Amino acid sequence: MNPHQIILRPVISEKTVHQQSKLNQYTFVVHPDANKVQIAEAVESLFKVKVEKVNTLNARGKDRRMRSRITGTESAWKKAIVKLAEGQKIEGV
């Protein structure tokens, strides 16, 4: 897989913005089959930074109600929290 197939999009929320500013950690939605080594290499090549650590987790799809009584399920996805080396920063995420 190439880096654009591994890193799908960043996760932007209050918690992730706090992690970016205080802990130097960035959160991404990644391909479900990608491992930690592939994720680290993809972030390093796409953003030209040095990755120190990668944590991953699989988020299950939540049940949602569509219209009145019809129920559905959101897709499951994989999240990666990437810690960068001291002094490194990703702009625009």
N, C-alpha and C positions, 0 to 999 in steps of 0.2 A: 504494500500500500504506500502511496505517496503521502507526504505530510498534510496535504489538503483533504485527503480522504480520512485521515486519522483525527485531526482537530476539526470538529464541525462548526462550533460557535462558542463564544464566551458566555458565561452565566453572569448576568448583572442583577444584583439585588443589594439590599442594605448590608447584609452579612458579607457578601463578597467584596463590596467596596471597602468595608472596614478591614478585611483581610489584606486587600491590596495595599492600603495605606499604612497599616500598623505592622503586619506580619510578613509582607512581601510575598504573598501567596496569590495565585491567580487560578480561577476556576473555569473549566471548559467542559462542554459536552463533547464526548469523544466516541469513536466507532466502538461498538460493543465487543469486537474481537481484538482490539488493540491492547497490548500489554504495557507495563510501566516503562520498559526500555524504549519501545516504539514511540510512546507519548513524549518521553523526554527528548528523543532525537528530533521528533517533529517540531516541538516547541523551540528547540535550539536552532533548527534550520529556518523556521518561518520568521522568528522574531529576533534572531541574532543575539541571544542571551545565554547565560550559563545556568543550567538547571541543577539544583542541589538535591531535591527530593520530589517524588511523585506519590501521591496517595490516590487510590481509585475506589469507587463504590458503584454498585448497581442499584439504580433507583427503580422501584417497581412502578408500573402504571397504575394510576388511581382510577377508581370507579367514578364515573360522572353520569349525571342524569341529563338526558337529551329530551327536549320538549317536555311532555308531561310525565309519562310513566316509563318511557323507553330508556333503558340504561345502556351505557357504553363504557369503554375502558380506554384511558390514555395509553399511549405506547410506553413501554419500559425504555430506559435510557441509561447510559453509563456516564458518570461524572469523574473528572480528574482534577485534583487540587495540586497545583504545581508550585513548589517553593523555589524561588530563584536565589542565586548566590548573592552575598552582600554587595550592595552597590548597583545591582542590576535592576532594570525597570522596563516594563512593556508599555509603550505609549499608545494611547487610543483604545485601550481595553478597559 
